């Protein structure tokens, strides 16, 4: 199995490149571009659909023949909800940075007759989940109930320092609806302040997979299967951008039975 942690390759240009082939799976792709003002990132979508997420900064965007103008606004992923742009399969996109820009490219197999569309902040309500030191703050970008994509699910979460997230441990690695859906998943992690660190464990019931990773600013983690909780260390807030996709665009997870009591505590 490939290494489950992908470190950024440099600090400029396309610094992260995860494909189904490099990850050893079928559905999810993830790229991260860090651009200077005036620089452009672009690609053809081919047989995949794409969600661009303005992690920080501003950039002018085109998708196919449509000009979406300047999108973005927040200068840090810890400053409110993002701008995003959905592009269907069989199209193309380009983004030219107006400021320093961090642009995430989330992708999965495409299909259907969807159209390119902007997803501005506030499209979906901000949510707070959990209690006590399991509180985290959620910005849905492309949730399953929006009905506007073939397979992509995209969400970002901020976990305050000292808190846990994706917790109690849950998994979604069985195509067994209505009880559980099969979804591959990537986590793109940022920390505030950036010199901080956190932890993520990815493990299965039989422990045939059981890895604990130190999370540093800019790391991407891969979740091919199993439970995948995170912890943010005291003093350092943890942001992550999740990309999920599988054979059905449904997020139905299964909680680790030995920890499910925490939901009632």
C-alpha atoms as one frame of an Amber mdcrd trajectory, in Angstrom:
protein
   0.000   0.000   0.000   1.377   3.506  -0.802   2.552   5.750   2.012  -0.554
   7.309   3.557   1.115  10.708   4.088   2.066  12.972   1.172   4.379  15.883
   1.965   4.324  19.044  -0.183   6.951  19.093  -2.914   8.404  22.580  -2.541
   6.570  25.826  -1.803   5.602  27.109  -5.266   3.663  25.769  -8.236   1.910
  22.430  -8.024   3.200  21.270  -4.659   0.899  18.259  -4.167  -0.217  15.724
  -6.773  -2.328  12.737  -5.748  -3.878  10.583  -8.471  -5.843   7.333  -8.194
  -2.750   5.608  -9.590  -0.329   7.119  -7.062  -2.734   6.447  -4.199  -3.393
   2.876  -5.297  -7.142   3.323  -5.451  -9.939   4.131  -7.916 -11.734   7.437
  -7.396 -10.177  10.427  -5.609  -7.565  12.860  -6.959  -6.134  15.928  -5.240
  -3.725  18.669  -6.364  -2.590  21.797  -4.539  -1.211  24.843  -6.394   0.570
  27.773  -4.748   0.664  30.645  -7.213   2.113  34.148  -7.248   0.131  37.075
  -8.681  -0.158  36.739 -12.467   0.571  33.004 -12.553  -1.974  30.570 -13.996
  -2.961  26.987 -13.279  -5.071  25.168 -15.878  -6.114  21.690 -17.007  -8.556
  19.637 -19.039 -10.992  17.639 -16.944 -11.165  14.659 -19.319 -13.421  11.979
 -17.856 -13.267  13.479 -14.359 -15.236  16.198 -12.601 -13.396  18.846 -10.585
 -14.065  21.125  -7.651 -11.616  24.012  -7.316 -11.359  25.408  -3.785  -9.805
  28.803  -3.071  -7.991  27.811   0.120  -6.610  31.337   0.389  -6.229  34.341
  -1.887  -7.982  35.566  -5.031  -7.895  34.438  -8.641  -9.839  34.964 -11.862
 -11.422  31.764 -13.167 -12.693  30.336 -16.445 -14.415  27.005 -16.989 -14.984
  25.966 -20.582 -16.218  29.078 -22.410 -17.567  30.718 -19.251 -15.733  33.494
 -17.392 -16.469  33.480 -13.662 -14.424  36.589 -12.899 -12.439  36.987  -9.695
 -13.231  34.467  -6.961 -11.811  34.120  -3.478 -11.339  36.606  -0.710 -10.133
  35.061   2.505  -6.378  35.192   2.922  -6.222  32.207   5.269  -8.244  28.978
   5.467  -8.991  29.942   9.075 -10.976  33.044   7.979 -14.491  31.885   7.112
 -15.950  29.828   4.280 -14.237  29.478   0.869 -15.138  30.205  -2.704 -15.250
  27.133  -4.937 -15.980  26.273  -8.560 -17.383  23.033  -9.962 -16.346  21.924
 -13.475 -17.890  18.837 -15.113 -16.151  16.136 -17.118 -15.326  16.956 -20.733
 -14.440  20.575 -19.995 -11.430  22.676 -19.042 -10.511  25.293 -16.446  -7.953
  27.988 -15.761  -7.302  30.215 -12.742  -4.974  33.235 -12.788  -3.836  34.482
  -9.409  -4.703  38.068  -8.452  -2.916  37.730  -5.103  -0.830  34.984  -3.543
  -3.158  32.057  -4.160  -3.496  28.592  -2.729  -5.807  26.590  -4.990  -6.979
  23.044  -4.314  -8.070  20.813  -7.201 -10.401  18.048  -6.028 -11.364  15.431
  -8.618 -13.296  12.197  -9.110 -14.904  10.294 -11.989 -17.473  12.421 -13.828
 -20.737  11.682 -15.555 -24.217  13.031 -16.095 -25.119  16.424 -17.565 -23.842
  18.809 -14.903 -22.755  22.373 -15.677 -19.944  24.528 -14.376 -21.044  26.639
 -11.425 -19.557  28.864  -8.767 -20.075  27.870  -5.131 -19.779  31.089  -3.092
 -19.449  31.243   0.706 -22.819  30.769   2.372 -24.147  28.356  -0.275 -24.440
  25.834   2.540 -24.889  26.773   6.221 -21.880  26.575   8.514 -22.183  23.776
  11.067 -20.721  23.033  14.475 -20.442  19.369  15.429 -19.567  17.583  18.651
 -19.401  18.503  22.326 -16.642  19.640  24.658 -13.211  18.866  23.279 -14.805
  17.143  20.292 -16.272  20.393  18.912 -15.260  21.244  15.331 -16.552  23.694
  12.728 -17.696  22.536   9.288 -18.011  24.309   5.929 -19.790  22.068   3.429
 -18.683  22.832  -0.141 -20.218  19.941  -2.099 -22.336  17.851   0.297 -24.327
  14.820  -0.835 -27.694  16.607  -0.554 -26.867  19.273  -3.152 -27.459  16.829
  -6.037 -25.073  18.772  -8.240 -22.268  16.332  -9.046 -21.711  12.769 -10.169
 -19.365  11.485  -7.458 -17.490  14.314  -5.686 -18.053  15.174  -2.023 -16.028
  18.115  -0.659 -16.001  19.628   2.836 -13.622  21.565   5.061 -13.341  21.423
   8.841 -11.572  23.496  11.483 -10.691  21.688  14.704  -9.688  23.993  17.596
  -6.413  23.294  19.376  -6.729  20.540  21.949  -9.779  19.023  20.231 -10.384
  15.809  18.304 -12.075  15.469  14.923 -13.412  12.675  12.707 -14.134  11.289
  16.157 -15.500   9.038  17.612 -13.638   6.960  15.032 -15.753   6.133  11.995
 -15.200   4.436   8.672 -16.839   4.238   5.244 -15.130   1.384   3.433 -18.013
  -1.008   2.702 -20.481  -0.681  -0.164 -23.277  -1.817   2.117 -26.067   0.746
   1.918 -28.142   1.784   3.772 -25.727   0.930   6.595 -22.428   2.141   5.131
 -21.047   3.557   1.880 -17.655   3.015   0.272 -15.722   6.280  -0.033 -12.020
   6.937  -0.527 -10.872  10.116   1.192  -8.030  12.628   1.272  -7.297  15.152
   4.020  -5.368  18.336   3.201  -4.078  19.699   6.512  -3.130  23.239   7.569
  -2.198  24.488  11.031  -2.532  27.858  12.733   0.099  28.953  13.707   1.835
  26.977  10.941   4.689  25.599  13.064   2.225  23.406  14.967   1.439  19.754
  14.542  -1.351  17.249  15.108  -1.956  13.538  14.712  -4.083  11.215  12.613
  -4.555   7.481  12.979  -5.816   5.263  10.125  -6.675   1.726  11.211  -8.952
  -1.247  10.558 -10.728  -3.533  13.012  -8.246  -6.355  12.415  -5.286  -3.909
  12.566  -4.008  -5.118   9.197  -3.805  -1.359   8.601  -2.767   0.682  11.634
  -0.762   3.855  11.043  -0.331   6.965  13.172   0.907  10.071  11.349   2.233
  13.390  12.587   0.405  16.165  10.735   2.371  19.245   9.746   1.273  22.279
   7.764   0.594  21.304   4.141   0.497  17.517   4.589  -2.047  15.364   2.761
  -3.197  12.086   4.264  -4.866   9.223   2.393  -7.693   7.124   3.817  -8.210
   4.084   1.581 -10.155   2.243   4.302 -10.634   2.054   8.042 -11.188   4.531
  10.859  -9.357   7.855  10.637  -9.581  10.164  13.705  -7.515  13.358  14.058
  -6.242  15.316  17.051  -5.132  18.972  17.152  -2.477  19.756  19.734  -3.053
  22.491  22.301  -2.387  25.963  20.915  -2.690  24.990  17.250  -5.943  24.954
  15.292  -6.152  22.273  12.612  -7.828  22.875   9.234  -8.486  20.107   6.778
 -10.082  19.912   3.357 -11.704  16.548   2.662 -12.309  15.027  -0.755 -14.418
  11.857  -0.888 -15.699   9.725  -3.753 -16.834   6.180  -4.384 -19.298   4.143
  -6.424 -22.262   6.081  -4.979 -22.368   9.744  -3.956 -23.562   8.992  -0.420
 -21.743   9.606   2.888 -22.916   6.891   5.253 -20.404   5.992   7.925 -20.049
   3.307  10.580 -18.870   4.223  14.076 -16.348   2.054  15.902 -18.660   0.191
  18.301 -16.283   0.354  21.273 -16.208   4.158  21.072 -19.814   4.871  20.098
 -20.746   5.466  23.749 -19.008   8.846  23.432 -21.908  10.107  21.324 -24.217
   9.663  24.318 -21.855  10.809  27.055
